[in-house]
Amino acid sequence: MRRYGVESALLILIGFCLAAAEDLFFRTQPVDTTVNEGETAVLRCKVSNLSSVHYLQWVKDGVAINHPNRTRNINRLRNICDVREPTRYSVVGDFAHGEFNLEIVHTIASEDEDSYRCIVFDDFGPVLFSSEVELTVRTQSAASYPVCLPTTVRDAYVAGDVLHTECLFRNAEPLPELSWSRNNRRVSAGELIYPLLPDKKRDWVLTAEDDGAVITCQATGPAISDSQACVIGPLVVYYAPTVTVMPEIVDVSVHDSAIFTCSVVANPKPDAYFWQTNRNPIDLSTGRYSLSANGENLTISQLTIFDDGFIITCIVENVIGQTSASAVLYILEAPAGPSTQRNVTVTETPEREDSEPSTTSAPAGTART
């Protein structure tokens, strides 16, 4: 009786396992894929109804090329297929939802072109096979290299962003040396991606000076022409304004006028100009202050002795941030004598984008462009 019960339980367990295996199916299977040598190849595999007893392996020409990938575990592929650079292979995707894509970066025709498939296992063996697909890696002549990555850049970056670049070369003997330059000025050579290939990578921390910049990778060696190069860019880099207040003051005496110019370098162009005197917004209604059409120039008329020492500030903002600069206004008490120009003190005070402009409450002293 006990034996019958054990056999029944075992049959039920086997039936449950078989039913679970039957419920497995591929939501996405790999397909034949063709890439140019040096590009990234992605073979997709997504399985539904995986459980904790299942794991997945990719095989290349019938030989496993990765450690078993449990539904919540990922391991770097191991080099058991004479892959010269096994770190070029990895499994990526949403493992918790059964997605295990094979990614091969910097493809090499002689090593990566082959047949591939993904297989689902449980503790007893394979339970689900994908279709076997072919990866074709198109070779190109040495004249087609170097290849710069990324091949396309974003519409705009922001100062402080990091741009990751790579430069690849294939099919030359001996392989050339690769070097980087920015706007035709040589920079540090960058870092080798693999010990046995000339490919190099470099990270660029972008600044305002990189707006309009072109990054070039130059290949040099006895097997190629001196003119072989690839470029990334030109780049568009947004940055907060740099501001300078320039005084244009001649014979600044009582009853005279003073003109200040707010000189700005920014990308994109400023959204608005704010003018202050002694940290108070200018009041255009008094008739003493006037602005040019674009707001860059401030004229103060009918100066009095009480204007002496006034701090004139221009605040400029764009979508990236806000910056201000100031000058000090001096009044000459003695109007007679030769024309005199007093020195002014110019300071620049960058402010964070999230800081509150001190002039937003006073539209009368604001000029928007």
C-alpha angles and dihedrals in degrees: 000000000000090000090052090052093050092048090049092051090049092050090049090050092049090048091050092051092048091049090050090050091050090052091059115098139160114257088182126018127192117261134201107285134194125194136166115255109273095027125110118262121204122192110192127218126169124171128193126217097021114164134194091272092062130083134176134225133185117220128201115204088343096309122110112245101184140046113256111286113215117203090264101027134080129187131184112258114260126229104248097127099061090258104169093214108026092178086074088073124073141150114237136175144078098316095181088062096044099262114142111164122181111227122192115186127197091014120216116203096214093053108029105038104101145096120294139185138167121231130195117217137186126193091282099050142277116347105169133030127194121215114277111249136188126237111207118196112195113217120219130198120261087253089070092063153127099054118200122210131239091044090196129032131212121271089249140356129202123235106266094036116128116231113204112208135180134189121203134190132184142171103031127116113234096024113236132242115255124213136178131227135175118212088348093305116120117239133184112309097246129227128303111245095204130015095231100043131064092230114130135191133199135182119217122201100210122226136177088273089064093064102118092007123148119210116208133194112203124198118206129179144112094269098057143050120268090236098064110120142130129213139212117205153316087240127214111213123183117210139169118267124275108212135197125178110213119199119217099186127156123173092348100193136144111302091017126113132243126208124204125189122204107212113198136186112189145135116244099027116257119281093209147357121223121194125198138179114208088347093303121114113254115254110225091187092073091069092229094097127059132172132207117246093265094041095240095115126058122193120195113193135185093035118198134193087258089067091066112121095014114157110226112202131188117199118193130184140182133172091285102051151307131269134177138196131187143202131194120237119217126191120213112226094199110062094181123088134043122336111281132200120194123209117250131208115237121196132175122213118185115205132196119256091240094054116104115253109236091221104052090097092057112060090170090075095044130098117190124198 
